[in-house]
Amino acid sequence: MLSAYIAAAMRRATYQLLADDEGFVGEIPGLQGVLGHAETLEACREDLQSALEDWLVFRLRRGLLVPVVEDIDLTAPPVIEEAA
């Protein structure tokens, strides 16, 4: 499911060619703070995916919400413990 989420998020990525041969910047709309930057478009894609993976690990480990992408929801439902 994690691989499917990453692939779906990367399909939403947008890239911009920067002026003065400064390379490319990429972002994924709806995923605040997930940015990539590199000299080539392919390297920018790789940097963006790495940033996405780090962002997901950070949020999931802390129990923070992760936006649903293409109906893929990584946020686990709360566990309700029964009284003994």
Jmol script that loads the backbone (N, CA, C; Angstrom):
load data "model"
ATOM      1  N   MET A   1       0.814  -1.182   0.000  1.00  0.00           N
ATOM      2  CA  MET A   1       0.000   0.000   0.000  1.00  0.00           C
ATOM      3  C   MET A   1       0.873   1.268   0.000  1.00  0.00           C
ATOM      4  N   LEU A   2       1.992   1.226   0.699  1.00  0.00           N
ATOM      5  CA  LEU A   2       2.885   2.382   0.739  1.00  0.00           C
ATOM      6  C   LEU A   2       3.450   2.681  -0.653  1.00  0.00           C
ATOM      7  N   SER A   3       3.841   1.640  -1.372  1.00  0.00           N
ATOM      8  CA  SER A   3       4.368   1.833  -2.735  1.00  0.00           C
ATOM      9  C   SER A   3       3.304   2.421  -3.650  1.00  0.00           C
ATOM     10  N   ALA A   4       2.070   1.965  -3.498  1.00  0.00           N
ATOM     11  CA  ALA A   4       0.970   2.485  -4.312  1.00  0.00           C
ATOM     12  C   ALA A   4       0.720   3.957  -4.000  1.00  0.00           C
ATOM     13  N   TYR A   5       0.809   4.322  -2.727  1.00  0.00           N
ATOM     14  CA  TYR A   5       0.617   5.717  -2.321  1.00  0.00           C
ATOM     15  C   TYR A   5       1.709   6.596  -2.937  1.00  0.00           C
ATOM     16  N   ILE A   6       2.944   6.150  -2.835  1.00  0.00           N
ATOM     17  CA  ILE A   6       4.064   6.924  -3.380  1.00  0.00           C
ATOM     18  C   ILE A   6       3.903   7.098  -4.888  1.00  0.00           C
ATOM     19  N   ALA A   7       3.550   6.030  -5.588  1.00  0.00           N
ATOM     20  CA  ALA A   7       3.360   6.115  -7.038  1.00  0.00           C
ATOM     21  C   ALA A   7       2.222   7.071  -7.382  1.00  0.00           C
ATOM     22  N   ALA A   8       1.123   6.998  -6.642  1.00  0.00           N
ATOM     23  CA  ALA A   8      -0.019   7.879  -6.893  1.00  0.00           C
ATOM     24  C   ALA A   8       0.350   9.337  -6.633  1.00  0.00           C
ATOM     25  N   ALA A   9       1.058   9.586  -5.544  1.00  0.00           N
ATOM     26  CA  ALA A   9       1.466  10.955  -5.225  1.00  0.00           C
ATOM     27  C   ALA A   9       2.416  11.498  -6.291  1.00  0.00           C
ATOM     28  N   MET A  10       3.340  10.675  -6.746  1.00  0.00           N
ATOM     29  CA  MET A  10       4.297  11.121  -7.760  1.00  0.00           C
ATOM     30  C   MET A  10       3.607  11.432  -9.088  1.00  0.00           C
ATOM     31  N   ARG A  11       2.484  10.786  -9.375  1.00  0.00           N
ATOM     32  CA  ARG A  11       1.733  11.104 -10.595  1.00  0.00           C
ATOM     33  C   ARG A  11       1.148  12.517 -10.526  1.00  0.00           C
ATOM     34  N   ARG A  12       0.950  13.034  -9.326  1.00  0.00           N
ATOM     35  CA  ARG A  12       0.401  14.382  -9.138  1.00  0.00           C
ATOM     36  C   ARG A  12       1.486  15.459  -9.153  1.00  0.00           C
ATOM     37  N   ALA A  13       2.728  15.056  -9.169  1.00  0.00           N
ATOM     38  CA  ALA A  13       3.843  16.004  -9.060  1.00  0.00           C
ATOM     39  C   ALA A  13       3.851  16.993 -10.221  1.00  0.00           C
ATOM     40  N   THR A  14       4.265  18.199  -9.893  1.00  0.00           N
ATOM     41  CA  THR A  14       4.453  19.228 -10.909  1.00  0.00           C
ATOM     42  C   THR A  14       5.898  19.707 -10.834  1.00  0.00           C
ATOM     43  N   TYR A  15       6.426  20.102 -11.978  1.00  0.00           N
ATOM     44  CA  TYR A  15       7.831  20.509 -12.061  1.00  0.00           C
ATOM     45  C   TYR A  15       7.924  21.849 -12.765  1.00  0.00           C
ATOM     46  N   GLN A  16       8.911  22.620 -12.364  1.00  0.00           N
ATOM     47  CA  GLN A  16       9.134  23.925 -12.970  1.00  0.00           C
ATOM     48  C   GLN A  16      10.619  24.065 -13.293  1.00  0.00           C
ATOM     49  N   LEU A  17      10.900  24.511 -14.499  1.00  0.00           N
ATOM     50  CA  LEU A  17      12.271  24.812 -14.909  1.00  0.00           C
ATOM     51  C   LEU A  17      12.618  26.190 -14.375  1.00  0.00           C
ATOM     52  N   LEU A  18      13.680  26.264 -13.606  1.00  0.00           N
ATOM     53  CA  LEU A  18      14.094  27.531 -13.018  1.00  0.00           C
ATOM     54  C   LEU A  18      14.932  28.333 -14.009  1.00  0.00           C
ATOM     55  N   ALA A  19      14.942  29.633 -13.830  1.00  0.00           N
ATOM     56  CA  ALA A  19      15.699  30.528 -14.711  1.00  0.00           C
ATOM     57  C   ALA A  19      17.198  30.392 -14.471  1.00  0.00           C
ATOM     58  N   ASP A  20      17.955  30.840 -15.426  1.00  0.00           N
ATOM     59  CA  ASP A  20      19.417  30.934 -15.312  1.00  0.00           C
ATOM     60  C   ASP A  20      20.091  29.599 -15.021  1.00  0.00           C
ATOM     61  N   ASP A  21      19.636  28.545 -15.658  1.00  0.00           N
ATOM     62  CA  ASP A  21      20.246  27.217 -15.492  1.00  0.00           C
ATOM     63  C   ASP A  21      20.346  26.771 -14.037  1.00  0.00           C
ATOM     64  N   GLU A  22      19.340  27.115 -13.244  1.00  0.00           N
ATOM     65  CA  GLU A  22      19.336  26.710 -11.839  1.00  0.00           C
ATOM     66  C   GLU A  22      18.665  25.360 -11.632  1.00  0.00           C
ATOM     67  N   GLY A  23      18.294  24.692 -12.710  1.00  0.00           N
ATOM     68  CA  GLY A  23      17.720  23.360 -12.608  1.00  0.00           C
ATOM     69  C   GLY A  23      16.210  23.366 -12.517  1.00  0.00           C
ATOM     70  N   PHE A  24      15.695  22.362 -11.829  1.00  0.00           N
ATOM     71  CA  PHE A  24      14.263  22.145 -11.721  1.00  0.00           C
ATOM     72  C   PHE A  24      13.859  22.092 -10.255  1.00  0.00           C
ATOM     73  N   VAL A  25      12.609  22.465 -10.018  1.00  0.00           N
ATOM     74  CA  VAL A  25      12.010  22.283  -8.701  1.00  0.00           C
ATOM     75  C   VAL A  25      10.704  21.519  -8.914  1.00  0.00           C
ATOM     76  N   GLY A  26      10.431  20.592  -8.007  1.00  0.00           N
ATOM     77  CA  GLY A  26       9.209  19.806  -8.098  1.00  0.00           C
ATOM     78  C   GLY A  26       8.464  19.827  -6.781  1.00  0.00           C
ATOM     79  N   GLU A  27       7.147  19.710  -6.867  1.00  0.00           N
ATOM     80  CA  GLU A  27       6.316  19.647  -5.673  1.00  0.00           C
ATOM     81  C   GLU A  27       5.118  18.755  -5.939  1.00  0.00           C
ATOM     82  N   ILE A  28       4.465  18.355  -4.868  1.00  0.00           N
ATOM     83  CA  ILE A  28       3.270  17.537  -4.979  1.00  0.00           C
ATOM     84  C   ILE A  28       2.131  18.318  -4.336  1.00  0.00           C
ATOM     85  N   PRO A  29       1.190  18.812  -5.139  1.00  0.00           N
ATOM     86  CA  PRO A  29       0.083  19.584  -4.587  1.00  0.00           C
ATOM     87  C   PRO A  29      -0.652  18.793  -3.500  1.00  0.00           C
ATOM     88  N   GLY A  30      -0.945  19.483  -2.408  1.00  0.00           N
ATOM     89  CA  GLY A  30      -1.659  18.858  -1.302  1.00  0.00           C
ATOM     90  C   GLY A  30      -0.768  18.241  -0.246  1.00  0.00           C
ATOM     91  N   LEU A  31       0.525  18.115  -0.538  1.00  0.00           N
ATOM     92  CA  LEU A  31       1.463  17.550   0.432  1.00  0.00           C
ATOM     93  C   LEU A  31       2.456  18.649   0.803  1.00  0.00           C
ATOM     94  N   GLN A  32       2.074  19.445   1.781  1.00  0.00           N
ATOM     95  CA  GLN A  32       2.844  20.626   2.168  1.00  0.00           C
ATOM     96  C   GLN A  32       4.250  20.264   2.619  1.00  0.00           C
ATOM     97  N   GLY A  33       5.225  20.950   2.040  1.00  0.00           N
ATOM     98  CA  GLY A  33       6.614  20.763   2.434  1.00  0.00           C
ATOM     99  C   GLY A  33       7.359  19.699   1.657  1.00  0.00           C
ATOM    100  N   VAL A  34       6.684  19.009   0.751  1.00  0.00           N
ATOM    101  CA  VAL A  34       7.352  17.977  -0.053  1.00  0.00           C
ATOM    102  C   VAL A  34       7.857  18.639  -1.329  1.00  0.00           C
ATOM    103  N   LEU A  35       9.165  18.879  -1.367  1.00  0.00           N
ATOM    104  CA  LEU A  35       9.789  19.569  -2.497  1.00  0.00           C
ATOM    105  C   LEU A  35      11.040  18.834  -2.943  1.00  0.00           C
ATOM    106  N   GLY A  36      11.333  18.933  -4.226  1.00  0.00           N
ATOM    107  CA  GLY A  36      12.573  18.391  -4.765  1.00  0.00           C
ATOM    108  C   GLY A  36      13.254  19.455  -5.602  1.00  0.00           C
ATOM    109  N   HIS A  37      14.574  19.380  -5.687  1.00  0.00           N
ATOM    110  CA  HIS A  37      15.327  20.343  -6.490  1.00  0.00           C
ATOM    111  C   HIS A  37      16.581  19.653  -7.007  1.00  0.00           C
ATOM    112  N   ALA A  38      16.865  19.832  -8.289  1.00  0.00           N
ATOM    113  CA  ALA A  38      18.073  19.247  -8.875  1.00  0.00           C
ATOM    114  C   ALA A  38      18.345  19.902 -10.221  1.00  0.00           C
ATOM    115  N   GLU A  39      19.517  19.597 -10.774  1.00  0.00           N
ATOM    116  CA  GLU A  39      19.917  20.189 -12.052  1.00  0.00           C
ATOM    117  C   GLU A  39      19.148  19.625 -13.236  1.00  0.00           C
ATOM    118  N   THR A  40      18.765  18.337 -13.177  1.00  0.00           N
ATOM    119  CA  THR A  40      18.023  17.725 -14.280  1.00  0.00           C
ATOM    120  C   THR A  40      16.632  17.325 -13.804  1.00  0.00           C
ATOM    121  N   LEU A  41      15.725  17.156 -14.759  1.00  0.00           N
ATOM    122  CA  LEU A  41      14.360  16.768 -14.417  1.00  0.00           C
ATOM    123  C   LEU A  41      14.341  15.399 -13.743  1.00  0.00           C
ATOM    124  N   GLU A  42      15.087  14.446 -14.271  1.00  0.00           N
ATOM    125  CA  GLU A  42      15.109  13.104 -13.680  1.00  0.00           C
ATOM    126  C   GLU A  42      15.668  13.134 -12.259  1.00  0.00           C
ATOM    127  N   ALA A  43      16.726  13.885 -12.046  1.00  0.00           N
ATOM    128  CA  ALA A  43      17.289  14.002 -10.696  1.00  0.00           C
ATOM    129  C   ALA A  43      16.308  14.706  -9.762  1.00  0.00           C
ATOM    130  N   CYS A  44      15.550  15.652 -10.283  1.00  0.00           N
ATOM    131  CA  CYS A  44      14.539  16.341  -9.489  1.00  0.00           C
ATOM    132  C   CYS A  44      13.441  15.361  -9.084  1.00  0.00           C
ATOM    133  N   ARG A  45      13.016  14.504 -10.006  1.00  0.00           N
ATOM    134  CA  ARG A  45      12.014  13.472  -9.675  1.00  0.00           C
ATOM    135  C   ARG A  45      12.519  12.576  -8.551  1.00  0.00           C
ATOM    136  N   GLU A  46      13.772  12.160  -8.644  1.00  0.00           N
ATOM    137  CA  GLU A  46      14.351  11.295  -7.615  1.00  0.00           C
ATOM    138  C   GLU A  46      14.420  12.013  -6.271  1.00  0.00           C
ATOM    139  N   ASP A  47      14.819  13.281  -6.287  1.00  0.00           N
ATOM    140  CA  ASP A  47      14.902  14.065  -5.057  1.00  0.00           C
ATOM    141  C   ASP A  47      13.512  14.261  -4.451  1.00  0.00           C
ATOM    142  N   LEU A  48      12.528  14.504  -5.300  1.00  0.00           N
ATOM    143  CA  LEU A  48      11.156  14.684  -4.837  1.00  0.00           C
ATOM    144  C   LEU A  48      10.626  13.399  -4.209  1.00  0.00           C
ATOM    145  N   GLN A  49      10.877  12.260  -4.835  1.00  0.00           N
ATOM    146  CA  GLN A  49      10.410  10.994  -4.271  1.00  0.00           C
ATOM    147  C   GLN A  49      11.091  10.713  -2.933  1.00  0.00           C
ATOM    148  N   SER A  50      12.358  11.013  -2.831  1.00  0.00           N
ATOM    149  CA  SER A  50      13.070  10.837  -1.567  1.00  0.00           C
ATOM    150  C   SER A  50      12.470  11.727  -0.477  1.00  0.00           C
ATOM    151  N   ALA A  51      12.160  12.973  -0.832  1.00  0.00           N
ATOM    152  CA  ALA A  51      11.535  13.893   0.124  1.00  0.00           C
ATOM    153  C   ALA A  51      10.165  13.370   0.546  1.00  0.00           C
ATOM    154  N   LEU A  52       9.412  12.827  -0.401  1.00  0.00           N
ATOM    155  CA  LEU A  52       8.101  12.249  -0.100  1.00  0.00           C
ATOM    156  C   LEU A  52       8.234  11.082   0.869  1.00  0.00           C
ATOM    157  N   GLU A  53       9.172  10.194   0.611  1.00  0.00           N
ATOM    158  CA  GLU A  53       9.374   9.040   1.491  1.00  0.00           C
ATOM    159  C   GLU A  53       9.738   9.487   2.904  1.00  0.00           C
ATOM    160  N   ASP A  54      10.643  10.446   3.033  1.00  0.00           N
ATOM    161  CA  ASP A  54      11.027  10.967   4.352  1.00  0.00           C
ATOM    162  C   ASP A  54       9.832  11.615   5.055  1.00  0.00           C
ATOM    163  N   TRP A  55       9.049  12.380   4.310  1.00  0.00           N
ATOM    164  CA  TRP A  55       7.873  13.058   4.837  1.00  0.00           C
ATOM    165  C   TRP A  55       6.863  12.042   5.360  1.00  0.00           C
ATOM    166  N   LEU A  56       6.650  10.964   4.596  1.00  0.00           N
ATOM    167  CA  LEU A  56       5.710   9.921   5.021  1.00  0.00           C
ATOM    168  C   LEU A  56       6.175   9.237   6.299  1.00  0.00           C
ATOM    169  N   VAL A  57       7.446   8.868   6.361  1.00  0.00           N
ATOM    170  CA  VAL A  57       7.984   8.212   7.559  1.00  0.00           C
ATOM    171  C   VAL A  57       7.796   9.120   8.772  1.00  0.00           C
ATOM    172  N   PHE A  58       8.134  10.389   8.623  1.00  0.00           N
ATOM    173  CA  PHE A  58       7.996  11.349   9.722  1.00  0.00           C
ATOM    174  C   PHE A  58       6.556  11.403  10.219  1.00  0.00           C
ATOM    175  N   ARG A  59       5.615  11.565   9.297  1.00  0.00           N
ATOM    176  CA  ARG A  59       4.212  11.721   9.687  1.00  0.00           C
ATOM    177  C   ARG A  59       3.630  10.429  10.250  1.00  0.00           C
ATOM    178  N   LEU A  60       3.928   9.311   9.632  1.00  0.00           N
ATOM    179  CA  LEU A  60       3.361   8.045  10.093  1.00  0.00           C
ATOM    180  C   LEU A  60       3.903   7.650  11.461  1.00  0.00           C
ATOM    181  N   ARG A  61       5.174   7.858  11.699  1.00  0.00           N
ATOM    182  CA  ARG A  61       5.765   7.516  13.007  1.00  0.00           C
ATOM    183  C   ARG A  61       5.189   8.349  14.139  1.00  0.00           C
ATOM    184  N   ARG A  62       4.751   9.541  13.815  1.00  0.00           N
ATOM    185  CA  ARG A  62       4.208  10.428  14.839  1.00  0.00           C
ATOM    186  C   ARG A  62       2.682  10.382  14.904  1.00  0.00           C
ATOM    187  N   GLY A  63       2.074   9.538  14.098  1.00  0.00           N
ATOM    188  CA  GLY A  63       0.619   9.420  14.104  1.00  0.00           C
ATOM    189  C   GLY A  63      -0.091  10.631  13.525  1.00  0.00           C
ATOM    190  N   LEU A  64       0.614  11.385  12.682  1.00  0.00           N
ATOM    191  CA  LEU A  64       0.020  12.562  12.053  1.00  0.00           C
ATOM    192  C   LEU A  64      -0.791  12.150  10.833  1.00  0.00           C
ATOM    193  N   LEU A  65      -1.765  12.960  10.499  1.00  0.00           N
ATOM    194  CA  LEU A  65      -2.591  12.669   9.333  1.00  0.00           C
ATOM    195  C   LEU A  65      -1.765  12.751   8.050  1.00  0.00           C
ATOM    196  N   VAL A  66      -2.086  11.868   7.137  1.00  0.00           N
ATOM    197  CA  VAL A  66      -1.486  11.852   5.806  1.00  0.00           C
ATOM    198  C   VAL A  66      -2.647  11.992   4.828  1.00  0.00           C
ATOM    199  N   PRO A  67      -2.629  13.001   3.951  1.00  0.00           N
ATOM    200  CA  PRO A  67      -3.736  13.182   3.018  1.00  0.00           C
ATOM    201  C   PRO A  67      -3.980  11.941   2.157  1.00  0.00           C
ATOM    202  N   VAL A  68      -5.241  11.675   1.885  1.00  0.00           N
ATOM    203  CA  VAL A  68      -5.622  10.577   0.999  1.00  0.00           C
ATOM    204  C   VAL A  68      -5.249  10.972  -0.429  1.00  0.00           C
ATOM    205  N   VAL A  69      -4.633  10.049  -1.155  1.00  0.00           N
ATOM    206  CA  VAL A  69      -4.267  10.273  -2.554  1.00  0.00           C
ATOM    207  C   VAL A  69      -4.840   9.118  -3.366  1.00  0.00           C
ATOM    208  N   GLU A  70      -5.644   9.456  -4.377  1.00  0.00           N
ATOM    209  CA  GLU A  70      -6.279   8.449  -5.239  1.00  0.00           C
ATOM    210  C   GLU A  70      -6.936   7.345  -4.411  1.00  0.00           C
ATOM    211  N   ASP A  71      -7.691   7.737  -3.401  1.00  0.00           N
ATOM    212  CA  ASP A  71      -8.422   6.817  -2.512  1.00  0.00           C
ATOM    213  C   ASP A  71      -7.522   5.911  -1.681  1.00  0.00           C
ATOM    214  N   ILE A  72      -6.243   6.219  -1.592  1.00  0.00           N
ATOM    215  CA  ILE A  72      -5.326   5.442  -0.750  1.00  0.00           C
ATOM    216  C   ILE A  72      -5.154   6.208   0.553  1.00  0.00           C
ATOM    217  N   ASP A  73      -5.595   5.585   1.651  1.00  0.00           N
ATOM    218  CA  ASP A  73      -5.563   6.214   2.970  1.00  0.00           C
ATOM    219  C   ASP A  73      -4.576   5.460   3.846  1.00  0.00           C
ATOM    220  N   LEU A  74      -3.473   6.098   4.189  1.00  0.00           N
ATOM    221  CA  LEU A  74      -2.444   5.461   5.015  1.00  0.00           C
ATOM    222  C   LEU A  74      -2.659   5.678   6.504  1.00  0.00           C
ATOM    223  N   THR A  75      -3.601   6.534   6.859  1.00  0.00           N
ATOM    224  CA  THR A  75      -3.842   6.825   8.263  1.00  0.00           C
ATOM    225  C   THR A  75      -4.638   5.684   8.880  1.00  0.00           C
ATOM    226  N   ALA A  76      -4.039   5.037   9.855  1.00  0.00           N
ATOM    227  CA  ALA A  76      -4.691   3.903  10.509  1.00  0.00           C
ATOM    228  C   ALA A  76      -5.844   4.398  11.374  1.00  0.00           C
ATOM    229  N   PRO A  77      -6.941   3.640  11.390  1.00  0.00           N
ATOM    230  CA  PRO A  77      -8.044   4.024  12.272  1.00  0.00           C
ATOM    231  C   PRO A  77      -7.617   3.870  13.729  1.00  0.00           C
ATOM    232  N   PRO A  78      -8.210   4.656  14.624  1.00  0.00           N
ATOM    233  CA  PRO A  78      -7.827   4.547  16.031  1.00  0.00           C
ATOM    234  C   PRO A  78      -8.171   3.176  16.597  1.00  0.00           C
ATOM    235  N   VAL A  79      -7.311   2.694  17.480  1.00  0.00           N
ATOM    236  CA  VAL A  79      -7.534   1.401  18.126  1.00  0.00           C
ATOM    237  C   VAL A  79      -8.310   1.652  19.410  1.00  0.00           C
ATOM    238  N   ILE A  80      -9.452   0.981  19.538  1.00  0.00           N
ATOM    239  CA  ILE A  80     -10.280   1.127  20.730  1.00  0.00           C
ATOM    240  C   ILE A  80     -10.061  -0.097  21.602  1.00  0.00           C
ATOM    241  N   GLU A  81      -9.563   0.152  22.789  1.00  0.00           N
ATOM    242  CA  GLU A  81      -9.304  -0.947  23.713  1.00  0.00           C
ATOM    243  C   GLU A  81     -10.534  -1.177  24.570  1.00  0.00           C
ATOM    244  N   GLU A  82     -10.885  -2.441  24.730  1.00  0.00           N
ATOM    245  CA  GLU A  82     -12.022  -2.786  25.572  1.00  0.00           C
ATOM    246  C   GLU A  82     -11.571  -2.860  27.019  1.00  0.00           C
ATOM    247  N   ALA A  83     -12.448  -2.418  27.907  1.00  0.00           N
ATOM    248  CA  ALA A  83     -12.141  -2.493  29.336  1.00  0.00           C
ATOM    249  C   ALA A  83     -12.181  -3.943  29.789  1.00  0.00           C
ATOM    250  N   ALA A  84     -11.226  -4.316  30.616  1.00  0.00           N
ATOM    251  CA  ALA A  84     -11.160  -5.706  31.084  1.00  0.00           C
ATOM    252  C   ALA A  84     -12.037  -5.931  32.282  1.00  0.00           C
TER     253      ALA A  84
END
end "model"
wireframe off; spacefill off
backbone 0.3
color backbone group
